[in-house]
Amino acid sequence: VQLQASGGGLVRTGGSLTLSCAASGDTFSHYAMGWFRQAPGKEREFVAAIGRTGVSTLYADSVKGRFTVSRDNAKKRLSLQMNSLKPEDTAVYYCNAQNMYRMDYWGKGTQVTVSS
């Protein structure tokens, strides 16, 4: 599966952004999907995940209540709605796909910058 994230940008503290990840090349519904991020000088960290059917979701404590992950299997699209953004949310955001064998696939990231 190939993944392409988009939707990043520059936003002020308290603002909102919606990230999208378009998938191609395989059956999208076969993959659990997730978002990760990496800030300068830091390791890549988990942000949110969603199961293959979209019923189950999981969030990092740092974004719980502010971010919402969703997917549209018909459109092969993963989304991340980010509200109440903080400067510490500044990072490159990556979408991730994991198949039933726990093999991970990554797309190129999209930069999110939150100004204070």
SULJOTA-V851873 format. One record per residue. RES is the residue in one letter. SS is DSSP state (alpha for helix, beta for strand, coil for the rest). PSI is psi in radians with two decimals (NA if undefined). Layout:
BEGIN
RES,SS,PSI
RES,SS,PSI
END
This chain:
BEGIN
V,coil,2.46
Q,beta,2.46
L,beta,2.46
Q,beta,1.96
A,beta,2.61
S,beta,2.99
G,coil,-0.07
G,coil,2.99
G,beta,-2.92
L,beta,2.25
V,beta,2.68
R,beta,2.78
T,coil,2.32
G,coil,-0.16
G,coil,-3.07
S,coil,2.64
L,beta,2.66
T,beta,2.11
L,beta,2.55
S,beta,2.65
C,beta,2.05
A,beta,2.29
A,beta,2.61
S,beta,2.83
G,coil,-0.24
D,coil,3.04
T,coil,1.93
F,alpha,-0.68
S,alpha,-0.10
H,alpha,-0.12
Y,coil,2.36
A,beta,2.51
M,beta,2.70
G,beta,2.92
W,beta,2.40
F,beta,2.88
R,beta,2.72
Q,beta,2.06
A,coil,2.75
P,coil,2.25
G,coil,0.09
K,coil,2.84
E,coil,2.76
R,coil,2.37
E,beta,2.69
F,beta,2.44
V,beta,-0.97
A,beta,2.71
A,beta,2.74
I,beta,2.43
G,coil,3.04
R,coil,-0.56
T,coil,-0.20
G,coil,0.01
V,coil,-0.76
S,coil,2.41
T,beta,2.78
L,beta,2.46
Y,beta,2.60
A,coil,2.58
D,coil,-0.58
S,coil,-0.32
V,coil,-0.07
K,coil,2.31
G,coil,-0.22
R,coil,-0.59
F,beta,2.57
T,beta,2.18
V,beta,2.45
S,beta,2.90
R,beta,2.67
D,beta,1.77
N,coil,-0.55
A,coil,-0.63
K,coil,-0.03
K,coil,0.90
R,beta,2.39
L,beta,2.47
S,beta,2.73
L,beta,1.90
Q,beta,2.11
M,beta,2.05
N,coil,2.87
S,coil,0.85
L,coil,2.56
K,coil,2.75
P,alpha,-0.58
E,alpha,-0.09
D,alpha,-0.12
T,coil,2.17
A,beta,2.98
V,beta,2.21
Y,beta,2.33
Y,beta,2.46
C,beta,2.62
N,beta,2.48
A,beta,2.40
Q,beta,2.20
N,coil,-3.07
M,coil,-0.30
Y,coil,0.16
R,coil,0.52
M,coil,2.35
D,beta,2.47
Y,beta,2.44
W,beta,2.56
G,coil,3.04
K,beta,2.56
G,coil,2.99
T,beta,2.36
Q,beta,2.28
V,beta,2.17
T,beta,2.17
V,beta,2.05
S,beta,2.55
S,coil,NA
END
